[in-house]
Amino acid sequence: MRFLMAAPRILSGIKPTGRLHLGNYFGMMRPSIDWQDRGEAFYFIADYHALTTVQDPAALREHTRGVALDFLACGLDPQKAVLFRQSDVPEVTELAWLLTCLTPMPMLENCHAYKDHLAKGKVPSHGLFAYPVLMAADILLYDSNVVPVGRDQKQHVEVTRDLAEKANRLFGPIFTVPQPSIVSEVATVIGLDGQKMSKSYDNTIALFEEEKVLRKKVLSIVTDSAAVEDPKDPASSSIVALYKLCADADSVALMEEQFRAGGLGYGEFKKRLFEALWQKFAPFRTKRAELAADPSTIDAILRDGAQRARAVAVPTMERVRKAMGLR
């Protein structure tokens, strides 16, 4: 297609529904920061998507700004990647409506998030039901051809591909058909209770916890009843799983060896994990404090990101409107 780029255009987003945690960092943020050197990277703060769960305006604004601060503190370079608020690009909601008119109901009824909501006895909003369509608009609006996602999000990219291919059959080659890039180099990040780390499980460790809070959370990690002298299985330990994310290979090997040997209690290993986490994010904490002290810098970065995003979005919508008979 004539609008495909020589370098890959990468698109990813994150919802501002609360403070970002280790699962967000290792599962989405760090891979996204790595991708910024591999093509044209567009990263959006998905405040429209967040409205399915956050209805407090002040909280949404605070969380949105927090995501920007965290991303920049952790290494996103606004000269390399486009960082912007989803709601600063109004074309995305227009495209979502056009795609909605092409979306079969059974496709959305089969999506995991909607089915999970029903299985829990909750009453889903239309926003939650149509969430995959807005996500498709996010991807297609920027002619994205690479979408880094976790395995649990792969279905949404498949929905996007189906809708793009359907639109291209009906109206000509108006959309780039994206490819999911499964972020598999990092396993699921384990939370304090041994489940997947998630705000919905209330088992998270925030990226920028206060020192005392971080220590308390690490010491509260659920373990089995093995005695100090007992050998322990490092493969089934949440402590070891988290330690692998923030410690060097030699330190990890030593912890695993000491688990198997016995003679040390979980408390000692938790202290070691706390120190590794505190040290790993120390430079990011310093950078975040510097950014937070100058709000105008964040405003300027998001404003510039919105302008750069719309420079792509506006021509896309002109092309789509013309093809679909709206101009």
N, C-alpha and C positions, 0 to 999 in steps of 0.2 A: 504494500500500500504506500502511497506517496508520502504519507505523514509519519511513517516509521523512522525512528532515529537510528543513527549508526551506533552510538553508545546506548546501553540499556537505560531506560527510564524506570526508576525504582519508586514505588509508592507504598507507604505504610502509615498507620495512624494508631493513636492510643487515646483511650477515653479518660477524661479528667473526672473520675468518680470518687477520688480520695487521694491520700498521699501515695505516691508510688513506692513499691516495695521491691525486695530482691527478685521476686519472680518476674516483675516487669522489666527490671534491669537486665537480668541474664537471658530472659526469654525474648525480649523485643528491643530494648534500648541498645545494648551492646552490639547485637548483630546489625542494627540499623546504622550505628555509628561506623562500623566496619564497612558497610555498603557505600558510605558517602564518597569513598575513593574509587568506586568501581563503576560509576555511571552518574547520570543525573538523578539525584535523590530528592524526592518530595515527601516531607513528613508533616502530617497534620495532627492538630490537637482536636479530637473528635467531640466537640461540645454539643453538636446536634445529636449524636448518638448517646451522649451522656444523659440527655433529657428523658430517656426512658426510665431512668432510676433517680436522677437528681432533680428535684423541683424547688430547691432553695437557691434563688438567684445569687445571693452573696457567696454561698458555698461553691457554686459553679464557677463564678469568676475567680475565686481564690484557688480552686483546684486547677483551673486552666492556666493560671499564671505559674502555679507550682510546677506543672508539667514542663513548661517552657524553661523555668529555672533549672530543674533537674536535668533535662536533656543537655542544656548548654554547659552545665557544671560537669557533666560526665563525658564531655568531649565532642558534642556535635558542633561543627564549624558552620556558621551561617553563611560563610562565603562559598562553601562547597555544597551544602544542602539547603533546600528551601524549607524553612520551618514556618508554619502558619496555622491560624485558627480556621477550622472548617467553616464556621459561620461567616468568616470574612470573604468567602467566595460564594455569593448567592446563586451562581449558576448551578451549583451542585443540587440544590433542591428542585430547580427546574428540570434538570436531567433526570432526577429521581422520579418525577411525575411521568415523564415520557417513557421511562423504562417500566414503570408500574403498569402502564397501558399495554405492555407487551408480556407481562409476567403472568403465567398461569397460576391460579390459586394452589393447585396441588404441589407445585414446586416449593412454595413457601410453607405449606402445611407439613412438608417433609423435612424442613430444616431443623437441626438439632436443638437450637436454642428455644424455638417455639415449642417443640415437643417436650423438652425438659421442663419448660414453664408449666405446661398442662399437667405433666406427670406429678408435679409438686402441688397440684391443686390450686394454682394461682390463676387469676384472670388476666391474660395478656392484653396490653394496649395494642392499638393498631400500629404504633411506632415500633413495638417489639416485633410484631408480625411482619412488618415491611422492612425491618432492619437490613436484611440482605440486599434489598433493592437500593437503599441509600448507600450501602457499602459498594455495590456495583457502580453507582454513579461516581463515588469517590475515585474509583480505579479508572473508569473509562474516560472521565472528564480530562485527565492529564495524559491520555495516550500511553498509559503505563504498560510496559510489557514484562516487568518483573515485580512480583508481589511477595516479599518475604513474609511467611506466616508460620505459625505453629500448626501441628497436625490437626488440632481441634478447629482451626479456621479454614482448612483446605476446602471444605464444602462451600463456603461463601465465595471463594474464588471460582469454583466450578459453576456456581450459579451465575457469576459475572460472565464467564466464558459462554455459557449457554445463551444468555441475553444478548451478548455482543454478536454472536454468530447468527442469532435469529434476526437482529436488526440489520446486519449486513446482507442477509438473504433478501429481506424485504425492501431495503432502501439503498442498497449499494454499499461499498466499503467505507462506512463512516466511523467504525471503531477498530482500534487495535485490540486484538484478542490476547489477553494477558496470560502469563505462565506463573503458576504458584512456585515459589522457591521455599521448600520446607526447611525451616530453621531446626536442624536436627543435631547440631554440634553440641547443644546443651540439653541435658535431660530435664524432665519436669522438676521445677524447684520445689523442694519439700518444705511444708510449713511447720509451725511449732507442734502440731498434733500428729504429724506423720502423713497428713493428706497433702494434696497439691496446695501450694501457697496461693491463697485467694482471699480478697476482702470479704467475699460472701461467707467464708468459713471462719472469719475473724481469727486467723492464724498467721498473720503476716509479720514480717520484720521490715519496717520502713527503711528506705535508703538512707535517710538522714535523721535517724533517731538521736535523741540526746544520749549522752554516754550512760547515765544511770538507767535510763529506760532500755537501752540496748542490752546492757548487762543483765537486767532483770528478765528480759524476754528470752535471751539465750539460756539462762539458767532454768527457765521454765519449760524447755523443750521436753516433750514426753519421751520417756525411756522405759525399758522393761525392768524387771525386779532383780536382775543379775547382781550378785554380790561383788564387792571390790576385787576379790581374788579370782573370780570366775573368768574364764575366757569369754570373749564377746564376738559377735559376728559383725564386722564392719560393713558388710554388704547390705545389711538390713537397718543400719543406723542412720537416723536423720542428722545426727551430729556430723558423721563422716561425709554424708552427702553434701551438706552445706560447706564443710571445710574444704572439700575438693574445689569449690567455686572460688575460694578466696586465698588459698595457701599454695605454696610451690610444691612441686612433685615430691621432693625429698621429705618435706614436712608431712605430706599426706601419707607417704609410704611408712613413715615412722609411726604415725597414729594408727594406721591399719595393723601394723606389726604389734603394737602395744595392746590393741583391742584383742587380738588373737591370743596373746600371751597371758592376759589377765594380770592382776596386781595393781591396776589403777581403776579408780571409780569414774563414773560418768561426770561427776562434778569437775574433775581435773580436765577432762576433754572439753567440757563446755567452756571453761575458762580460756582454754587455748583457742577455741572457735571465736569467742568474743574478741580476743586480741587480734586475730587475723582479720575479722570483719572491720574492726575499728581502724586498723592500719590501712587496709585496702582502700577505704573510702575517704581517708584523711585529706588527700589533695583535692578531691571533689568537694568536700565540705568547705575548704578554704575558698575555692573558686565560686561556689554557690553564695557564700557570704558576701563576696565582692560584688557579684551580680545583683544580689538582693538590695545592696546599699545604693544602687543606682538604677531606680525603676525606669528611667528614661531610656536606658540601653535596651531593656527588654521590649519596651513599646516600639522602639525603632526597628528592632529585629523582626518583630511580628508584623509591623506595618510593611516593611520591605518584603517579607515573605509573602504577604497577601498580594502585593503588586506583582511579584514574580509568578505566583500561582495563577493569578487572573490573566496574565499575559498568555498563558497556555489555555486556560479555561474558556475565555471569550471566543477565540477562533474556533475551538471545538464546538461550542454551542451554535455559532453561526453556520458551521458545516452541517450540524445535526438538524437544526431548524429548517434549513433549505431542503435537505434530503427528505424530511418528513412532511413537507408541504406547509410549513408554518411561515414561510417567507416567499 
